[in-house]
């Protein structure tokens, strides 16, 4: 993957990470392979990417089977944090980990902007990302 692409993705993740309620962010492919991350040392980036891909895959199938339309996002709401797994273009999944009491309006707005930026970047470099 080209350094320029990776640097631009990291810049998008850093911008999202600046939101006070956002604890960590990562970008994975839909097959579970990690692209980039800003995760704390106590989180295994590869495992988080794989789990998010599994959650998104299952959620997409459920939405399809129930006739709910296109999948956009799954939220895992736990005692300590919320994890958002958001589709980012054809191949990406943006993983956003936020405080349990986060201002979800601000978080969702910021995630939406990040997803659009990521989708645009991935579309520009589609042959490189799929390699």
C-alpha positions in Angstrom: 0.0 0.0 0.0 1.4 3.4 -0.9 2.8 5.6 1.8 0.8 8.5 0.5 -2.5 6.6 0.9 -1.5 5.4 4.4 -0.5 8.9 5.5 -3.8 10.4 4.2 -5.8 7.7 6.0 -3.9 8.3 9.2 -4.7 12.0 8.9 -8.4 11.2 8.7 -8.2 8.9 11.7 -6.2 11.5 13.7 -8.9 14.1 12.9 -11.6 11.8 14.2 -9.5 10.9 17.3 -9.5 14.6 18.2 -13.1 14.4 19.2 -13.1 14.4 23.0 -15.3 11.3 23.4 -13.4 9.2 20.9 -10.9 6.8 22.6 -9.6 5.0 19.5 -10.1 4.5 15.8 -9.0 2.0 13.2 -9.7 1.2 9.6 -10.1 -2.4 8.3 -11.0 -4.1 5.1 -14.3 -5.9 5.0 -12.4 -9.2 5.0 -10.9 -8.3 8.4 -7.5 -7.2 7.4 -6.2 -4.1 9.2 -5.3 -1.0 7.1 -4.4 1.6 9.8 -5.1 2.3 13.4 -4.8 4.6 16.4 -5.5 2.1 19.1 -4.1 2.0 22.6 -1.4 -0.6 23.4 -3.8 -2.8 25.4 -6.0 -3.4 22.2 -4.9 -5.9 19.6 -5.4 -4.1 16.3 -5.7 -7.2 14.2 -8.2 -8.8 16.5 -10.3 -5.6 16.6 -10.3 -5.4 12.8 -11.3 -9.1 12.4 -14.1 -8.8 15.0 -15.5 -5.6 13.4 -15.5 -7.3 10.0 -17.4 -10.2 11.5 -19.9 -7.9 13.1 -20.4 -5.9 9.9 -20.8 -9.1 7.8 -23.4 -10.5 10.1 -25.2 -7.1 10.3 -25.2 -6.8 6.5 -26.7 -10.3 6.2 -29.4 -9.6 8.8 -30.3 -6.3 7.1 -30.6 -8.1 3.8 -32.6 -11.0 5.1 -35.0 -8.8 6.9 -35.4 -6.5 3.9 -34.2 -3.5 5.9 -32.2 -1.9 3.1 -28.5 -1.1 3.0 -26.3 -1.6 6.1 -24.6 1.5 7.4 -23.4 0.9 10.9 -23.4 -1.5 13.9 -23.0 -0.2 17.5 -21.8 -2.5 20.3 -22.8 -0.8 23.5 -21.0 -2.1 26.6 -20.5 -1.1 30.2 -17.3 0.9 29.5 -17.4 1.9 25.8 -19.3 1.9 22.6 -17.8 0.5 19.5 -19.1 1.7 16.1 -18.4 -0.4 13.0 -19.3 1.8 10.0 -19.1 0.9 6.4 -16.6 3.1 4.6 -17.0 2.6 0.9 -17.1 -0.8 -0.8 -14.1 -2.2 1.0 -13.6 -0.3 4.3 -14.9 -0.5 7.8 -14.2 2.4 10.1 -14.0 1.3 13.8 -14.6 4.0 16.3 -14.4 3.4 20.1 -16.1 6.0 22.2 -16.8 6.6 25.9 -20.1 5.0 27.0 -21.5 8.5 27.8 -20.3 10.0 24.6 -22.2 12.8 22.8 -23.4 10.5 20.1 -24.8 13.3 17.9 -21.3 14.8 17.6 -19.6 11.4 17.2 -22.0 10.3 14.5 -21.6 13.5 12.6 -17.8 13.2 12.8 -17.8 9.5 11.9 -20.0 10.4 8.8 -17.4 12.9 7.6 -14.5 10.5 8.2 -16.4 7.7 6.3 -16.9 9.9 3.3 -13.2 10.9 3.3 -12.1 7.3 3.7 -14.4 6.1 0.9 -13.1 8.8 -1.4 -9.5 7.9 -0.7 -10.1 4.2 -1.1 -11.9 4.7 -4.4 -9.0 6.8 -5.7 -6.5 4.0 -4.8 -8.8 1.0 -5.4 -6.1 -1.1 -7.2 -3.6 -0.5 -4.4 -6.0 -1.3 -1.6 -7.2 -4.6 -3.0 -3.6 -5.8 -3.5 
